Amino acid sequence: MDSVVHFEIPAKDVKRAQSFYQKAFSWNIQQFPGFEYYMISTTESDQNGMPKNPGAINGGMGKKAGPLKNTVVTIRVSDINTALEKIGKLGGKTVQKKQPVGNMGYTAYFEDTEGNVVGLWQGAGM
């Protein structure tokens, strides 16, 4: 079973959104080094950045652009290309093909049969 492991909040004004979510929920939001992307910590994490609390996930925030127009959940899969092929056969469509995220892994986005954009994540070791 593939799990939801991340969420993304796109923002027109990232600094304004960062301030809003920090004040509203006490989330820790820090820019990811070398990227125009901010990591959102919603729960205590271990040394690898994985949430310590069962069921909790952390997320990210970036500029509202491309397929990211609304909040997106991200699902971890073992192989993005295989997942995108299966999604296409089921009536979904790829909106952003597999691309590397530094040396951490890969991401892609698809649109489901209801018009929702959902992210995919494949770790570098997979």
Secondary structure, DSSP 8 states (H G I E B T S, - for coil): ---EEEEEEEESSHHHHHHHHHHHH--EEEE-TTSSEEEEE-S-B-TTS-BSSTT--EEEEEESBTTBSS-EEEEE-S-HHHHHHHHHHTT-EEEEEEEEETTTEEEEEEE-TTS-EEEEEEETT-
